Amino acid sequence: MPHSLVLNLLPVAPIPSQFLTGRHLHALFLNLVSAVDSDLSAYLHDQSNEKAFTLSPFQVSRKEAYKSSTPQTQKRVLPPAAGTISQALQWEQKQAIRENTAIWWRISLLDDGLFDRLTELWQQLNFDRPWHLGPTDLYITNILSEPQSNQPWVDFCSYAELFDRASDTERQIAFSFCTPTNFRQGVYDSALPTRESIFGSLANRWNKYSNRAIEPNFIEAIFPSYFDIRTEVSTDSRSKFIGCVGDITYRIMGDVDPVVIKQINSLADFALYSGVGRKTPMGMGMTRRLQIF
């Protein structure tokens, strides 16, 4: 069952920026899992592609982010686009996160077969135990697992329900790329979100973890109708990741079977959980479907 949870965290000392990279947060997640189920942690670590989870970068409140930012770091916060319901995310911290700063961290789970074991993880976590991130200890203050009016990144829905609820008439599909997003094309990466790369990525993850296959043979019916995107770079001491952020809207054109429209909408709704593109277990490719008014 796809499940998107948010952990609220509190560090008791500053978290240096070099320990806020995707690989450090990836290791922290596996440590959380290992504390309850070491075999599951090893399994998740060894998955070579289309991993069963995604992570966000650490998020601090907007007020705190802007208060401590410089002109160079302010551009790392993505503003919402006009006419949509979006949410700014931070994907790169140039400065340490100060002690006693409230942080939220999104974790999504994709694998129906592992869902019960992962649910048990949240039920058994010790809230009095400190977790180590670099030189810092931090505490989990609570876990949001039910939909929240003020936290659009929390939700859950089975694959069957996602498909059943999807519209078979809605022809506009709008996405917001909230952290840098890119796609593998052959031996190289591309930061351009083409219809093939987006829906191909969604279909691959859907087909791996659900029992209802969706073949992306509808690509030629999908056309971009609006886009406001730009390239951004996320760097750490070992690598540079170039991706796109911003909003893009696609429209389904022509005489398309309602079942196909339903499949396209199912994949678009699934984006909240799966993200798109590369390095989603390290905070990249976080994507949400937008409401259009």
PADREN-391794 format. One line per field, with one value per residue (C-alpha): residue in one letter; x, y, z. Coordinates in Angstrom, 1 decimal. Layout:
! PADREN-391794
residuo: c(A | ...)
east: c(X | ...)
north: c(Y | ...)
up: c(Z | ...)
This chain:
! PADREN-391794
residuo: c(M | P | H | S | L | V | L | N | L | L | P | V | A | P | I | P | S | Q | F | L | T | G | R | H | L | H | A | L | F | L | N | L | V | S | A | V | D | S | D | L | S | A | Y | L | H | D | Q | S | N | E | K | A | F | T | L | S | P | F | Q | V | S | R | K | E | A | Y | K | S | S | T | P | Q | T | Q | K | R | V | L | P | P | A | A | G | T | I | S | Q | A | L | Q | W | E | Q | K | Q | A | I | R | E | N | T | A | I | W | W | R | I | S | L | L | D | D | G | L | F | D | R | L | T | E | L | W | Q | Q | L | N | F | D | R | P | W | H | L | G | P | T | D | L | Y | I | T | N | I | L | S | E | P | Q | S | N | Q | P | W | V | D | F | C | S | Y | A | E | L | F | D | R | A | S | D | T | E | R | Q | I | A | F | S | F | C | T | P | T | N | F | R | Q | G | V | Y | D | S | A | L | P | T | R | E | S | I | F | G | S | L | A | N | R | W | N | K | Y | S | N | R | A | I | E | P | N | F | I | E | A | I | F | P | S | Y | F | D | I | R | T | E | V | S | T | D | S | R | S | K | F | I | G | C | V | G | D | I | T | Y | R | I | M | G | D | V | D | P | V | V | I | K | Q | I | N | S | L | A | D | F | A | L | Y | S | G | V | G | R | K | T | P | M | G | M | G | M | T | R | R | L | Q | I | F)
east: c(0.0 | 1.5 | 1.9 | 3.4 | 4.4 | 6.0 | 8.4 | 8.8 | 12.3 | 14.2 | 18.0 | 19.6 | 22.7 | 23.4 | 23.4 | 26.3 | 25.3 | 27.6 | 25.5 | 22.2 | 22.9 | 20.8 | 23.2 | 23.3 | 19.5 | 19.4 | 21.7 | 19.6 | 16.4 | 18.1 | 19.3 | 15.7 | 14.6 | 17.5 | 16.6 | 13.4 | 14.1 | 17.7 | 16.8 | 14.5 | 17.1 | 19.6 | 17.0 | 16.2 | 19.9 | 20.6 | 17.8 | 19.5 | 16.7 | 13.1 | 13.6 | 10.6 | 10.8 | 11.5 | 12.8 | 12.7 | 15.4 | 15.0 | 12.5 | 12.5 | 9.7 | 9.6 | 10.1 | 13.3 | 14.5 | 14.3 | 15.5 | 18.8 | 19.3 | 21.5 | 20.7 | 22.6 | 20.6 | 17.2 | 16.9 | 17.0 | 13.4 | 10.8 | 7.8 | 4.3 | 3.1 | 0.1 | -3.2 | -2.0 | -1.8 | 1.9 | 4.4 | 7.9 | 10.6 | 14.2 | 16.6 | 20.0 | 21.1 | 24.1 | 24.2 | 23.8 | 20.3 | 20.3 | 19.6 | 16.0 | 14.8 | 11.6 | 12.3 | 9.9 | 11.0 | 8.8 | 9.2 | 7.1 | 6.6 | 5.6 | 5.7 | 2.5 | 4.5 | 6.6 | 3.9 | 3.0 | 6.6 | 7.2 | 4.0 | 5.3 | 8.5 | 6.6 | 4.6 | 7.8 | 10.0 | 11.3 | 10.5 | 12.9 | 15.8 | 18.2 | 19.2 | 22.6 | 23.2 | 26.9 | 27.9 | 24.3 | 21.6 | 18.0 | 14.7 | 11.5 | 8.8 | 5.9 | 4.9 | 2.1 | 0.5 | -3.1 | -3.9 | -3.5 | -5.1 | -1.8 | 0.5 | -0.1 | 2.7 | 0.9 | -1.6 | -2.1 | -4.1 | -3.9 | -3.1 | -6.6 | -8.1 | -5.8 | -7.0 | -10.7 | -10.7 | -8.9 | -10.9 | -11.8 | -12.7 | -10.0 | -7.7 | -5.4 | -2.5 | -0.3 | 2.8 | 5.1 | 8.8 | 9.6 | 13.2 | 15.6 | 14.4 | 16.3 | 16.0 | 18.4 | 18.5 | 20.8 | 24.2 | 23.5 | 21.1 | 18.6 | 16.9 | 14.2 | 10.8 | 9.5 | 6.1 | 8.0 | 10.4 | 7.7 | 5.0 | 7.6 | 9.1 | 5.7 | 4.6 | 7.9 | 7.3 | 3.6 | 4.1 | 6.9 | 4.8 | 1.2 | -0.7 | -2.5 | -0.1 | -0.3 | 1.6 | 2.5 | 1.3 | -0.7 | 2.3 | 1.4 | -1.9 | -0.2 | 1.0 | 2.5 | 0.2 | 2.0 | 5.4 | 7.4 | 10.5 | 14.2 | 17.3 | 18.9 | 21.9 | 22.2 | 25.8 | 27.6 | 31.2 | 31.0 | 28.7 | 26.7 | 23.1 | 21.5 | 17.7 | 14.6 | 12.2 | 8.9 | 5.5 | 4.3 | 0.9 | 0.0 | -3.2 | -4.7 | -5.6 | -7.7 | -10.1 | -8.8 | -10.6 | -11.9 | -9.9 | -6.7 | -7.6 | -8.2 | -4.7 | -3.0 | -4.8 | -3.9 | -0.2 | -0.5 | -2.0 | 0.7 | 3.4 | 2.9 | 4.2 | 6.7 | 8.3 | 9.8 | 13.3 | 16.5 | 17.7 | 14.2 | 15.6 | 18.0 | 15.5 | 15.5 | 12.5 | 9.8 | 6.7 | 3.1 | 0.1 | -1.3 | -4.9 | -5.8 | -8.4)
north: c(0.0 | 3.4 | 5.4 | 8.8 | 9.6 | 12.6 | 12.3 | 15.4 | 15.6 | 17.8 | 18.0 | 18.7 | 20.2 | 21.9 | 19.6 | 20.6 | 21.1 | 18.3 | 15.8 | 16.9 | 15.3 | 12.6 | 9.8 | 10.7 | 10.8 | 7.5 | 5.9 | 7.4 | 5.8 | 2.4 | 2.8 | 3.4 | 0.3 | -1.8 | -0.9 | -2.9 | -5.3 | -5.8 | -8.2 | -5.6 | -2.9 | -5.1 | -5.9 | -2.2 | -1.4 | -4.1 | -3.2 | -2.1 | -0.1 | 1.1 | 1.0 | 0.4 | 3.8 | 7.5 | 10.2 | 13.9 | 16.3 | 17.7 | 20.5 | 23.4 | 25.9 | 28.6 | 31.3 | 29.6 | 28.9 | 32.5 | 33.9 | 32.0 | 32.1 | 34.3 | 35.5 | 32.4 | 30.0 | 31.6 | 30.4 | 26.9 | 27.3 | 26.8 | 29.2 | 28.0 | 28.8 | 31.0 | 29.1 | 26.0 | 24.5 | 23.8 | 23.8 | 25.2 | 22.6 | 23.0 | 20.5 | 21.9 | 23.4 | 25.7 | 26.3 | 24.1 | 23.5 | 25.0 | 23.0 | 22.8 | 23.6 | 21.7 | 19.6 | 17.4 | 14.5 | 12.8 | 9.0 | 7.2 | 3.4 | 1.7 | -2.1 | -3.8 | -6.9 | -5.0 | -2.7 | -4.6 | -4.9 | -1.2 | -0.3 | -2.3 | -0.2 | 3.0 | 1.3 | 0.1 | 3.1 | 4.4 | 8.1 | 8.4 | 7.1 | 9.6 | 8.9 | 9.9 | 12.1 | 12.9 | 14.5 | 15.3 | 13.5 | 14.1 | 12.8 | 11.8 | 13.8 | 12.3 | 10.6 | 11.8 | 8.9 | 10.1 | 12.9 | 16.4 | 19.6 | 21.5 | 18.8 | 17.7 | 15.2 | 12.8 | 10.3 | 6.6 | 4.6 | 1.1 | 0.6 | -0.7 | 2.4 | 4.7 | 3.2 | 3.1 | 6.7 | 8.0 | 10.1 | 8.7 | 12.1 | 14.5 | 15.5 | 18.0 | 16.6 | 19.2 | 18.3 | 20.2 | 19.1 | 20.1 | 18.9 | 18.6 | 15.9 | 14.2 | 11.1 | 8.5 | 8.4 | 5.7 | 6.3 | 9.9 | 12.0 | 14.6 | 17.3 | 17.8 | 16.3 | 14.8 | 13.0 | 9.7 | 10.1 | 11.2 | 8.6 | 5.9 | 6.4 | 6.3 | 3.2 | 1.3 | 1.9 | 1.2 | -2.1 | -3.3 | -2.8 | -3.2 | -6.2 | -4.2 | -3.5 | -0.2 | -0.2 | 3.4 | 2.9 | 6.1 | 8.5 | 9.9 | 11.3 | 13.5 | 17.0 | 19.8 | 22.8 | 24.9 | 24.8 | 27.0 | 25.0 | 25.7 | 23.7 | 23.6 | 21.9 | 19.9 | 19.2 | 17.4 | 16.5 | 13.6 | 14.5 | 17.2 | 16.5 | 18.7 | 18.5 | 20.5 | 22.2 | 24.0 | 23.2 | 21.6 | 20.8 | 18.1 | 17.7 | 14.4 | 15.1 | 13.3 | 10.4 | 8.5 | 5.6 | 6.4 | 3.4 | 5.0 | 8.3 | 6.5 | 4.9 | 8.2 | 9.8 | 6.9 | 7.3 | 11.1 | 10.5 | 7.9 | 10.6 | 11.8 | 8.5 | 7.4 | 10.6 | 10.5 | 10.1 | 9.3 | 9.3 | 9.5 | 7.5 | 10.4 | 13.3 | 14.0 | 13.8 | 14.7 | 15.3 | 16.2 | 16.4 | 19.9 | 21.1 | 23.5 | 26.2)
up: c(0.0 | -0.9 | 2.3 | 2.7 | 6.3 | 7.9 | 10.9 | 13.1 | 14.5 | 17.0 | 17.1 | 20.4 | 18.8 | 15.4 | 12.4 | 10.2 | 6.5 | 5.3 | 7.2 | 5.5 | 2.2 | 0.7 | 1.4 | 5.1 | 5.4 | 3.4 | 6.1 | 8.9 | 7.5 | 7.2 | 10.8 | 11.9 | 10.1 | 11.4 | 15.0 | 14.5 | 11.6 | 10.6 | 7.8 | 6.3 | 6.5 | 4.6 | 2.0 | 1.4 | 1.3 | -1.3 | -3.7 | -6.9 | -8.6 | -8.1 | -4.3 | -2.1 | -0.4 | -1.1 | 1.3 | 1.4 | 2.4 | 5.9 | 6.0 | 8.5 | 8.7 | 6.1 | 8.7 | 10.0 | 6.5 | 5.3 | 8.6 | 8.5 | 4.7 | 2.5 | -1.0 | -2.3 | -0.2 | -0.7 | -4.2 | -2.9 | -1.8 | -4.5 | -4.3 | -5.3 | -8.8 | -9.4 | -9.9 | -8.0 | -4.5 | -4.0 | -1.2 | -1.0 | -0.3 | 0.6 | -1.1 | -0.1 | 3.2 | 3.0 | 6.7 | 9.8 | 11.1 | 14.6 | 17.8 | 18.9 | 15.4 | 14.4 | 11.3 | 9.3 | 7.1 | 4.6 | 4.0 | 1.5 | 1.2 | -2.0 | -1.5 | -0.5 | 0.5 | 3.0 | 4.2 | 7.4 | 8.4 | 7.8 | 9.7 | 12.6 | 12.5 | 13.2 | 16.0 | 17.7 | 17.4 | 20.8 | 21.0 | 24.0 | 22.0 | 20.4 | 16.7 | 15.5 | 12.4 | 12.1 | 15.4 | 16.4 | 18.3 | 17.3 | 18.6 | 16.8 | 18.4 | 16.5 | 13.3 | 11.0 | 9.2 | 8.6 | 6.1 | 7.5 | 6.3 | 6.8 | 5.6 | 2.0 | 2.0 | 4.3 | 2.8 | 2.1 | -0.4 | -1.8 | -5.5 | -6.1 | -4.5 | -6.4 | -9.6 | -8.6 | -7.5 | -10.6 | -13.0 | -16.4 | -17.7 | -16.4 | -19.2 | -17.4 | -15.5 | -13.6 | -11.7 | -9.4 | -9.2 | -5.7 | -5.5 | -8.5 | -10.8 | -13.7 | -15.7 | -17.1 | -20.9 | -22.1 | -20.3 | -19.6 | -17.4 | -18.7 | -16.6 | -19.1 | -18.0 | -21.2 | -21.2 | -21.9 | -18.9 | -16.4 | -17.2 | -18.0 | -14.5 | -12.8 | -14.7 | -13.9 | -10.1 | -10.3 | -12.2 | -9.8 | -6.6 | -7.6 | -9.0 | -11.7 | -14.6 | -16.5 | -19.8 | -20.9 | -24.4 | -24.2 | -24.4 | -27.8 | -26.4 | -23.8 | -24.7 | -22.6 | -22.3 | -19.7 | -18.1 | -15.7 | -14.9 | -14.5 | -13.8 | -10.4 | -9.0 | -5.8 | -4.7 | -1.9 | -1.4 | -3.8 | -6.6 | -8.5 | -9.4 | -12.1 | -12.3 | -13.0 | -10.5 | -11.1 | -12.6 | -15.8 | -17.1 | -19.6 | -21.5 | -22.9 | -26.5 | -29.1 | -29.0 | -25.9 | -24.3 | -20.8 | -19.4 | -20.7 | -19.2 | -15.9 | -16.2 | -16.8 | -13.9 | -11.6 | -12.4 | -11.9 | -8.4 | -7.6 | -8.1 | -4.5 | -3.2 | -5.8 | -7.0 | -10.5 | -12.0 | -10.2 | -6.6 | -5.0 | -2.0 | -1.5 | -1.6 | -5.4 | -7.7 | -5.1 | -7.2 | -6.5 | -8.7 | -8.4 | -8.2 | -10.9 | -10.5)
